Amino acid sequence: MSATTGESRFRVTGMDCAACGNKVETAIRRLPGVEGVTVSVTSGAVKVRHGEGFDATAVTRQVRNLGYGAEAANGTATAPVAAPTGRHDHGDRDHAGHTHDDPAESGLLWWRTKKARLTAACGAALLTAYVLGHLSPALERPAFLAALAVGLVPVAWRAVTAARFGTPFSIETLMSIAAIGAVFIGAEEEAATVVLLFLVGEMLEGLAASRARASIQGLSSLVPKTALLERDGETTKVPAESLAVGATILVRPGDRIPADGAVVEGSGEVDEAPVTGESVPKRKAVGDLVFAGTVNAGSVLRVRVTAAAADNTIARVVRLVEEAQESKSPTERFIDRFSKVYTPAVLAVGFLVALVPPLAFGADWSEWIYKGLAILLIGCPCALVISTPAAIAAGLSAGARRGLLMKGGVVLETLGKITAVAFDKTGTLTAGRPVVTDVVAVGRPARDVLSLAAALEKGSNHPLALAILDRAKTEKAPVPPAFDSNAVPGEGVEGKVGGEPVFLGSPQAAGRHAPLGDEQSAAIAALNAEGKTVSVVLAREEVAGYIAMRDEARPDAREALAAMKADGIRAVMLTGDNQTTAEAVATGLGIEARAELLPQNKQRIVRELQAEGLIVAKVGDGINDAPALAAADVGIAMGGGTDVALETADAAVLHGRVRDVPDMIALSKATMGNIRANIAIALGLKAVFLVTTVLGITGLWPAILADTGATVLVTANAMRLLAWRPR
């Protein structure tokens, strides 16, 4: 094999089931220079790894030969190949009853597609045959043969084409043999009806597939097409996709935000429900991040763009989900392998049923050929093959619409088996920034203590300073100007506020300026024991009061951990923080804590949990979490985390909610339950009708209904996952 030199992506339209994807994959693999092919039926994407001698136009030509629309992912479409001489008019677009749509048709309403038109034509021809047969019995047989030809010729042509390009045992093959065989035993009326029912089933399957595809692509439509760009004091309407990083845009009340960015002026409520599923609008102020596609529900906002259109949150979500759908789960891979044996086995069983009883026992040929043909229809693997990928695709889409990203079916399947979750503390279980928890008055009122501290910290970007300033803003405490402010290395900050000297620093540093009483020292020690950092405020060398701060747990953390405990999932907190702070946070959350850990220690503990027989998920947001994320069975990055964490992780919760972790596990379990139900429907219906067919209770019509009905039921059941809601 030649060294891989590149990778190309293509858009393919008209693939409605896993069998379609398998045909495309098999056909492309036969081309020179192709070293690997990955097909995502749901997103309509094909990824080709190739070496020397590869020709991209050969890929699109090969796919068009199969009857699908194809174009390079950069949007450069290739012309359809010419139909072979004598090819039926439907031949360039029908695939075993799949009337595949070309790229130009992808946006049409379902009843205007070629697939729907072929089904309607077949139905009209069959109805005409019934009328003619009633009016003139002599015309009945040729009328039904003509009606059969309308639907069967495209199907049979695709059977031949699929065989030419490497897939001889296709559903087209089974359908063609069954229909043609029925004609030879005088059952052309049933054959025509069976083909019509097949086409109806395929049309419904295509409708369901397009709904699944639209579910995730619909996210892209949330981003408005235009934006109000502010430049040189003027506001101009420009295409949203043209916005550059650093540009300032104006977002009016009621408008959708056209780009990811940070608020630089204004404040108000932003409705994030379209992107995050969060029903309560969030208040945004200067410095807060906003997402493209969310709705400004408050006042005018000025936003500085932080990501180009191709890299905004929604674009990344769509891209990640499309890539994830290319990754097959273990169950899906098993079903694929099984179906490759199953179809030829069904063909063999059908022939045996048709031949053995007449040859060995002198049974009636017509009766047993009829039963053999019915078995071919029952044996169509569509429902079985679509059972897993349809559910996986719907599960990935449902999660993505709520900010739960999983990089493939393997991850989605593994999440449901998780028995232990290791959480980072800072930025994961906690918000990642300190907040003021206590303002204790000693020599001055609490409001004055906060004002003096805020005056000294004004203009600082230190996390503790920002916490004090945020609290002063919340309390509406005045922040007077400070003069001669300067940092005292290792101690704190000092300056003059209102003409009096003020100092803000640690208790140890403050004690060197003014002695702390025993009662004050004990109170400060108690706050430290709770994992809080204490800063003392001195005014005129006397203790005015002190302020306690701590990185508080996220509001939903306790509830989320309790939900996991109720499900029998063990939770442990891994942190590099000191033992006192870790224990304080862990006690409040009711979680086991391991503290003062280096990155390699976190990785070691994950491996120790795995050695105990646990299936471990690791949740983190920083570079120091990357080794443990990689070692875990599933690594989950928290929203707002570093790019290193997001790249290393197998999944991500985009919106920083701890409850998203048990929700992600619940989605996995719901998806796997759906898959099990789908497989039971697919195999159960076939088993029932196999027995009734051999016993002579049912014939061709129920046989195709068993296949088409099972396919529609399985697809519809999978689509229910699109409406999944977190508990």
N, C-alpha and C positions, 0 to 999 in steps of 0.2 A: 504493500500500500504506500502510495506517495505521501510525503509530508503534507499535512493540512496547511493550506495557504490562505484560506479565507472562509467567510461565512456570509451567506446571502439570505434575505428574507423576502417572502412573496405573500401577496394577498390572494386567497382563493375563495370564490363565492360559490354557493350551491351545495356545500357539504352539510348534510343534515344529521348524520349519524356516524358512529365509529367505523362502520363498514366503509363509508365514503372515505374517511381518513386513511384507512388501511389500503384502499385501492390507490389513492394518491401517493402514499408513501412507497408502496411496492413499485409503482410505475417510475417514480423519480429515482429510486435506488438503482434501476437498471441503466441509467444514463452514464456515460463516460465521465470520470473525474469526481463523481459524487461519492463521498465517504460517510455521510450520515444525514438522516432526514428526521425532523421532528415536526409533527402535525398537530395543531390545535383546532379541532372541529368547531369548538364554541366561538373562538375569536376569529376563525377563518385565516389563521396565520400558518405559514410553512417556513421552517428554517432549514437551510441546506448547508452542511459543512462540505467543503470541496477542496480538491487539489488541482493539479495541472490537467489541462484538457477540458476543464469545465466550461459549459456554454449556458449562460442564464436564459437565453431565448429558447434553448432546447427544453428547459424545465417548463416554461409557460406553454410551449407547443405540446409537450407530453400531457400536461394537465388539461389543456383544451381538447386534446384527442379523447380524453375520458368524458368530456361533456361539461366540464366546470369552467367558470370564468376565472381568469388568472392574470395577474399583473405584478410587476416588481413592487416591492414595498415602498419605493420612493415615488410611486404613483405613475410610473411610465408603463402604460399598458402595452401588451403585445397583441398584435392582430390575431384574430381567430384563424386557425388553420382551415384550409379548404376542406369541404366534405368530400369523401372518396366518391368515385363514380358509382352511381346507382344508389347512393345512400339516401335513406328515407328523409323526408323534410324535417322530421323531429330529431334526426340523428345527431345534430350538432349541439343538442341541449338536453337530451334525455339520458338518464343513467338508471337503468333498471326500474323504470317507473319514477325515478327521481328526475323531474324536469328541472335541470339546474339553471339557475339564473346567472346572467353575466353581470359584470360590475355595474353596468348602466341601469340594471333592474333592481339593484340591491335596496333602493329606497322606496320601491313601489308598495302599495297596499297589497296584502296577500292575494286577494281575489283578482288582481291584475297581472300576476306573474305567469310565466309560461307554464309552470307546474299546475296552477289552477286552471289555465286554459285547456291544457291537455286533459285534465280530469273532467272538465265540463264537456269537451268534445267527445270523450269516451262515453260519458253518461248520456249525452244526446243521441249518440249512435246506437247505444243499447236500447234506449226508449223507442227510437225509430224502428229498430228491429222487432221489438215486441208488437208495435202497432201494425207493421207490415205483415208479421206472422199471423196476427189476428184477422187481418183483412184478406190475406192471400196465403194460405198454408204452404203453397209451393215456393213462396219467397222466403219462408222462415229460416231455412238453413243458410242460404247465401247471405241473408241479412245479418244473422248472428255472426257468421264468419267475418263479414265486413266490419261489424262492431268490434269484434275481437281484435282485428288487425289494427284498428285505430289506436288501441292501447298497447297491444303486444309488440308491434313492430319496433317502436322505440326501446322497449324493454329487451327484446331479443338482440337488437343491434348492440345495446350496451353490454349484454352478456358476452357477445363475441369480442367487443372491444376490450372489456375487462380481462378476458382470457388472453388476448394478444399481449396485453401489458402486464401479465404476471399473476392475475387473480382468476383462475379457472372456476373455483368453487365459490361462486358469489350468489347472492340472493336472486340476481337476475337469471342465473343459470337454473336454479330450482324453479322459479316462476315460469320460465320459458318451457322447460321440460314438462311441467305439470299442465300448462295450458295447451301445448301442442299435443300431448298425450291424450288429453280430454277430447280433443277434436277427433282423434282416431277411434275413440270408443263411442262417438256420437253424442258427446256431452258439450257441444259447442256453446249452448246457452249458458251452462254453468261456468264454462271457461271464460266467456266474456264478462259474466258477472263477477267472477273471482278477480279478473284483471282490474275491473272498475273499483272493487273494494280495496284492492292493493294500492291503487293510485290515490284513493281517498285517504287511506292510512298514511301514505307517504306525504301527502299534502299537509295533513295535520301534524305530522312529525316535523316537517319543514317550518310550520307555523310556530311550534313549540321551540324549535332550535333558534329561530329568529328572535323570539321573545327573550330567551336566555342571553343571546348575543347583545340585544338592545339593553338588557339590564345593566351591564357594566359600561357599555358605550354611552348610555344615557347620562352618565356622570359628566362626560365631556360637554354636553349641551348646557350644563349648569353655568359654565363660564360665559359671560356676555361677549358679544362679538366686538363691541367698541368700548373705549375708555375715554375719560376726560383728562387729557394730559396738560399739566401746568408747565409752561416754559416761557421764560422772559416776561413774566407777569401776565401772560395770556393763557386762556384755557381753550384747548383744541380737541375736537373729537377725532380719535385715531383708532385704527384696528387694534384690538387688545393683544393680538399675537405679535405686534410690532414693539410692544413696551420693552425697554431695556432695563437691566438692573440699575438701580439708583434713580430712576425717573420718579417724579412726584405726580400722583394722580388725585383727582377730586372725586369723592364718592358721595353722592347726594342721598338723603333719606329715601328708603324704598328701593334703591338701586342694588343690583348684585355687584359684589366687589370683583373687578376684572383680573386681579393678579394677587399672588401671595405678596405680602408686604408687612411693614411695621407702621403703626400710626405715628405721625409726626405732629399732627395738630388735630384737636377736637377729641371728644369722648362721647360714648353712647352705647346702646345695646346693639349687638350683632347676632342675628339668627343663624346659627351654624347647623340647624337641623338638616338642610339638604346634603351636607357633607358628612356630618358626624352622627346624625340621628338624635342629637341632644335636643330635647323639646324646649328647654328653658334658654332664652337668649343670654349671651354672656356680655358683661360690660367690658368695653375696651377703652383704654386711655392711652396717652402718649407712651410709646415704647412697646406696647402690646402687639403681638403678631396677629394678623388676620389672613384668612384663606380665600383663594379664588373660588367663586361660586356661592359664597355665603352672602347674606342679605343685610345691608345696613338698615337697621330698624329704628335708629335714633337720629342724631343730628349729623351735620356735614362733617365728614372725615377727610383729612389729607393723609395719604398713605405713600410711603417710599417703597418702591418695588424691590423685592429681595430675590425674586426668581423669574427667569424668562418663562414664556408661555409653555415651552416644551418641558420645563423642569418644575412647574408648580405642583402643588400637592395632588390635585386631581389627575394631572398628566402622569405623575409617578405612580399613582394608584392604578390607573388603567394599564400602564405599561407592565407593572409588576403582576397584575392579575392575568394579563395575556400570557406573560412568560410562565406564570405558575400553572396555567391550564395546559401548557405543553409538557409538564412533568407528570407522568402517570403514577398513580398510587400502586402499591403492591397488589391490591385486589383487582385493579383495572388491568395490570399486566397479566395476571393469572387468567382473567376472563378472555383477554386477547389470545393467549396461547391456547386456551380451551376451545375457543370458537374456531380456530384454524383446523382442529381435529374434528370438531363437532359437525361442521357442514359436510365434509366428504363422508363422514360416518352416516349421517342422515340420508345422503344420496344412496349409499350402499344398502341401508336398511329398506329404503323405499323400493329399490330394485328387487331385493330379496322377497319382500312382501308380495310384489307383483308376480314374481316368477316361481317361487318355491311351491306354494299351494297348488297351482295348476299343473306344474311339472311332476311334483312328487305325489299328489293326492287326487289329481284329476279334477280339481275345482274349476269353477267357471272363470275363464280368462278375463272377461269384461269386468266382473265384480272385483277381482283381486288387482287388476291394473288400476281400476278406479281407487281402491284403497291405497295402493302404492303411491299414486299421484297425490292423494290427500296427505299422506305422511310427508311427502316432500314439502308441501306448504306448511304443515305444522312445524317442520324442522327448521324453517327460516330462522337464523340466529339474531335477527335485528333487535328484538326486545332484550335478549340476554346481553348483547354487545353494548347496547346503549344504557343499560341499567346503572353501571358505575360512572362512566364519564359524565352523564347528564346530571347525576346527583353531585358529583365533585364540582362541576362547573357552576351549578346553582349555589352550592355552599360557599365557594370562593367568592362569587359575586355578592351574595348576601352579606358576607363578612366585610368585603371591601366597602360596601355602601355604608357601613357603620364604623369604618376606621379600623377594621380587623384584617390585617394583611397576612396571608400565608403563602409561602413561596412553593406551591405545588401540592398535588394530591398526597404525596408521601407525608408531608407535614400535617395536612389536614387529618389524615388517617391516624397518625401517631398521637396527636393531641388528645384524642379521646381515650388513650390508654395511659395518660399521665397519672402517676401516683404520688409524686412529690414535686413541689415548686420551690426553687431557691430564689429569693428576692434580694436585689441590692437595696440598700436603705436610701441613700441620698439621691433624690431625683426619681426614685421609683416608688417606694412606699411613702416617702416624704416629697414635698414640692420641690426640694432642691434649693430653696432660698429661705433664710431665717425670717421670722416675723416676731414682733414684740408681743410677748405673752403677759408681762407684768410691768406696771409702772408703780413703784413704791415711793410714797412721799415720806420724807424725814424732816428736813428743815424748811421745805417749801411745799406748796400744793402740787399735786401730781401733774396738773396741767402746765405749771411753770417748769417743773422738772423736764417734761417732754419738750417744751419750747426752747429751753436752754441747750438741751442736747441736740435738737434739730438745727439750731442756729450754728453750732460748731460744725455739724456734719454737712451743711448745705454745700452742694457742689461736688461732694465725694461720690465715687462709684463703688466704694467698699460695700460688700453685702450687708454688714451690720449697720452701716450708715444709711443705706437705702431702706432697711427695715424701720429705722427710727423715723426717717422722713415720711415713709408711707403711713406710719401710725399717726404722726402729727397731722398729716393731711386728712386721714379718716376722722380724727378727733376734732378737726378744725382748730387745732392749737396754733396760735400765731407763731411765725418764725421770724424773729427780729434779725437785723443784720449783725454779723460778728466781725470784729476788727482785730488785726494783728493775730489772726489764726495761724497756727502752725502745728505740725505733727511732732510729738515728742517720741523719738525712736524707742520702741520697746515698752512704751507706757500708754500713750493715748494721744489726745489732741487738746490744745488749750487756746484761749483767746479772750477777747473782751466782748461782753454782750450787755448793752445798756450801761456801759461804763464800768461794770464790775468784772473782775477776773473770774473766768469759768474754766473748769477742767473736766474732761470726760475720759475715763480710762478704766483699766481693770481694777478689781478690789485691792490687789497687791500694790499697784502703782498709787492708787488713791490713798492707801494707808500711809504712804511715805509723805503725803502732803497734809493729811488730816487723819487723826486716829479714828478707827471704827469701833463702836461699842460692842460689847459681847453679844448683845441682842441682835445688832445689825449683822455681825459676823456669822452668827448662827443662822439667821434668815437667808443670808447669801449662800451659805454652805448647803442649806436645804434646797435652794433653787438649783445649785450646781448638781446636787444629787438627782434632780429630775432631768438632767441632761441639758440644762439651760446655761447660756453664756450671760454673765452679769457685767454691766458697765455702770460705774458709780459716777454721779454728777456732783462736783464740788463747786460752790459759789462763795467767794471770799474766804477760801480755805476752810469751809465748813460743808459737811455733808448735806446736800439739798435733797437727795433721793437716789434711787438706783433703778435701772431698767434691765429686765431679763428678756432674753431672746432665745428662740430655738427654731430649728428646721422642723416644722410641724408635719405630722402625718397627713396625707391626702384625705379629704373628707370622706371618701368612699372606701378607704383602705380596710377599716375594721369590718365593715359589712361584707366586703369581698373575701376577706380571709375566713370569716365565719361561714360563708357559703361553701368555700372549698373544704373546710373542716367537716361540714355536714355531708359532703360528698365523699368523705373518706380520703381526701388528699392532704398529705402532710405539707406544711409550709414552714420554711426556715429563712431567717434573714442573715445575709452575709454582708459584712461592712468593714471598711478600713477604719471606721471611727473608734473612739475609745470605748472601753467596756461600760463605763457609767452612762454615757449618752445612749449607747446601743440598748442597754437594759431598760432605760427609761422609755424609749420608743417602743421596744418589744413588749414591755408590760402593758402599755396602753393599748396595744393592738392584739395582745394575746397570742404572740408568736414566739417561737424559739429563736434565739439570737446567737450568732458567732461573730465576735468583734476583733478589731485590730488585725485585719487580714490583708495580706498583699495579694496582687492578682493571681500569683501561682497558688496561694493558699485557697482562694475561692475555687480554682480549678480542681485542686486536690479534694476538697470537700464534695464537689459534684461527683467526682469519681468514686468517693467513698459511699455516697448515697446509692450510686449505681451498683456498687459491689454488694450492697444489702438487698439487691433484687428490685430496687425501685426504678421506675421509668421517670426520668427527671427533666423538668423544664427549668431553664434559668432565665430570669427576667432582670434586665439591666439597661443602663443608658449611657455608660461611659467607656472610654478606652480601657480602663482597668477591668471592665467586665468582659472584654472580648475573649480572653482565653477560656473563661468558664462558659460563655455562650457557645463557643465552638465545641467544647467537651460535652455539653448536655445533649440529651436525646432530641430536645427542641430548644433552640435559643430564641428568646422573645425580646425585642428591643422596644423600649418605651418611647412614645412620641416626644420629640424635642431632643432626643438623644444624639450622640455624635454620629457622624457618618460611618466611623469605624464600627460602632455597635450595630448600626442598621445593615451594613454590608455583611458582618459576621453572622447576624441572626438569621434564623429560618422563618421567623414571623415578626410582625411588628404591630403594636397598638398605637395608632397615630395620635391619639388625643389624650394620652397621659392619664387614663383612668385605670385604677387598680382593678375595678370590677370588670374591665374588659378581658382580663386573664381568665377568670372562671367562665365568662361569656364565650370566649374563644373555645374553651374545652367543651362547653355545652353545645356549641355549634358543631363541633367535630362529632360528638355523640349523636346529635340529631341527623347529621349527614350519613354516618355509618348505619344508623337504624333505617334510614331511607333506602340505602343500598341493599341492606338485607331484605327489606320488604320488596324491592324491585326484583331481586333475584328470585324470591319466592313466587312472585306473580308470573315472571317469565317462564320459569321451569314448571310451576304448578299447573298453569293453563295448558302447557304443551303435554304434560303427563296425562291430564284428564282427557284431552281430545285424542291423544294417541290411543288410549284404551278404547274410547268410544268409536274411533274410526275402525280399528281392527275388528271390533265386535259388530260393525255394520250399523251402528246407531247414528253416526254423523258422517257427512260427506265433504265435498269440496268447499261449499260455502262456509260451514262452521270452521273448517280447517283454516281458511284464510282469515276468518274473523278471530280465530285463536291467535294467529300471528299478528295481524294488524291491531286487534284489540289489545293484546298484551303490550305491543309497542306504544300505543297511545296511552294506555294506563300507566306504564312505567315512566314515560316522558312526563305525563301530567303529574304523577306523584313526585318526580324529581323537581318539577317547577314549583311545587308547594314550598320548597326551601327558600325560594326568592322572597317569600313573605315572612321568613323567620324573624322573630323578635327576641331580644335578650330578655331573660326573666326579670 
